[in-house]
């Protein structure tokens, strides 16, 4: 094998620039949109509130009718609860008891909070109300104007924003029954290898239970994708048929296995320089998961090639495939390590990027930290929720901290 290993970060950028599938869009009922990504901006279809409403429980009055420097006594001409219906104008020289959210009657330009009067906050409306002298006479005080909360046409959420309960509540407030969201990406996972067997097949010498397909399908489902798992042996003609089938129905194809440097690496044989030449294969300065590849299948369907080892496939997915999915882009961040010396020891004398299984924890002071998990190969990933990045290519994290990618 000749040549210097490829920088993992440059490979990541290469895939992001050339391999990202173009998602479609669909309109779904409001409750079905939770967790999806908006395909277009969400705009306010109307003004909220639709007209002036009270922001306080109190009394609606005309400012000019309040006595300057002294308390004012006004007859109460109306009692306005927060309910639908037309509200008549405020009679001159009177006050209207008004509740929070009720429409402000025409002519009123001030709401005096009930605590700034002599009225009881509960029970029937009084016949007269005394308003204190020190009450604020600012125009529009405690009145929410038309469109103050939401103006018609205002952008409330951008394309690509994830729909959560708050957005659903906002849409329901505005009378929106459906949202246009990005369609769930259809991803085909093609697992290669003659040695792979299913659970129902008796164990034989050299056989390995297939796990990559199920593992990657679960990871894809967590990102909101629809995953299809296809298995194939090491026969190039059989693989060509499986890939053609996958390209017809998928927005993105992910293969595992068959991209090493041996004599039976079927994916590289079929799609590499000695085959169709439609995929580029490289070896990254990355451990585990050094062998990687990417290209396009028939019709332009992007394909990403991951190693066949379960840990290599999992690491490759989170570093390179996940970022291609709508909303799946995730950048590593610096997190304090519980045991910095352990990362140094496990990545010492290794060039490039070293990836280890980690788990987030909380220190005795309540701060976030991450700990390395013991074990070899796939075992520590059984309870991992983070990839801990070490080695020379991990960047210049502060001492005692490591770059971490949440799973």
Secondary structure, 3 states (H helix, E strand, C coil): CCCCCECHHHHHHHHHHHCCCCCCEEEEEHHHHCCCEECCCEECCCCECCCCEECCCEEEECHHHCCCCCCEEEEEEEEECCCCCCCCCCCCCEEEEECCCCECCCCCCEEEEHHHECCCCCCCCCCEEEECCCCCCCCCCCEECCCCCECCCCEEECCCCECCHHHHHHHHHCCCCEEEEECCCEEEEEEECCCEECCCCCCCCCCEECCHHHHHHHHHHHCCCEEEEEEECCCHHHHHHHHHHHHHHCCEEEEECCCCCCCCCHHHHHHCCCCCCCEEEEEECEECCCEEEEEECHHHCEEEEECCCHHHHHHHHHHHHHHHCCCCCCCCEEEEECCHHHHHHHHCCCCCEEEEEEEEEECCCCCEEEEECCCCCCHHHHCCCEEEEECHHHCCCCCCEEEEEEC
